[in-house]
Amino acid sequence: MLKWIPAADGRFSVNGLPWLDENGGRLARFPDRAQESVPGTVWSLSSMTSGGRIRFASDSGSFSIRASHGSEPRMIDMSPLGHSGLDLYAGPPGEMNYWGTSTPQFGGETYEHTYFRGLRSEMREFTLYLPTYNDLDMLEIGLDEEASIAVPAPYALDKPVVFYGSSITQGGCASRPGNGYVPVLSREMNVDVVNLGFNGSGKGEPSVCSLLAEIDAACYVLDFHVNLPTAAELEAVYAPFYRQLRSRRPERPILMISPLYSSSEWYDKQTQAKYGGMRSIIRSVYEEAVAQGDRHVYTVDGCSLIGPGDEGRYVDGLHPNDIGFRQMADRLQPILRQVLQIP
């Protein structure tokens, strides 16, 4: 027999959803009050739980979930598992191993998925990654009836790294929730993260910046740019976004990432002009910040993460696949370790 426990139960640690308590346990990335201030598309996307994790230790020999979603797992460039699955990892931070992914159902009905059953009863630490591109109307975790639940090991830092950006930041198009560059960095660096990537909607609105600044972060990673239609439109919002965030968090590191190399840059002059212009704008904002005395601002050229010579890193020429995300994480990790001053 299993005991079924709501995911927001206090015996579990919920990471990556900073306003969970304010929302009364609703699994979402923004507080309910944000509906009145952020663009409608951003609000809708904030119900998607990318970056959310349920963490705990237990001696249960079984592990199942019950889940339901508000939409079906249908995207042309993502598998149902990448869209709506839940990844289970076992092991403490820094030593986690992948144990499986739930299989979401079409039709919207509540489904159950069993990751394992009948194992020997011994304490193990678990991390359950929530869906990248879907919400959770309901999530319960099923453990052995007599199983104990304990607090998981702490992360290396007591504050999260907050990522803000586009669909790439959100995790499109990884094959499953644990394979985006943000969760890979979290696992390998043993740091908590908040993923505020919004598909097609990372556009640097002041209302979104205000919400970012509410989070007491170890570092803010700004990975927004290409969702703006033109370089000129990015120029209009990028420096104001940085200044607004810096005014609220004067001592926190800010890491600016410029666009990855897009495959269409090989031949499309319009894309070359847009992406090249955006890289120049971000570099200029960074240099101006340094010139004005900001000692906590950093930048990374996106082409150093995925560049013109990196074949086979994309699903569609724009969104990384698992190989692309792994490369991004590997190349970004030493920079982020330096920024965070962790070995």
Secondary structure, 3 states (H helix, E strand, C coil): CEEEEECCCCCCEEECCCCCCCCCCCCCCCCHHHHHCCCHHHHHHHCCCCCCEEEEEECCCCEEEEEECCCCCCECCECHHHHHCCEEEECCCCCCEEEEECCCCCCCCCEEEEEECCCCCCCEEEEEECCCCCCCCEEEEEEECCCCEECCCCCCCCCCEEEEECHHHHCCCCCCHHHCHHHHHHHHHCCCEEEEECCCCCCCCHHHHHHHHHCCCCEEEEECCCCCCCHHHHHHHHHHHHHHHHHHCCCCCEEEECCCCCHHHHCCHHHHHHHHHHHHHHHHHHHHHHHCCCCCEEEECHHHCCCCCCCCCECCCCCECHHHHHHHHHHHHHHHHHHHCCC
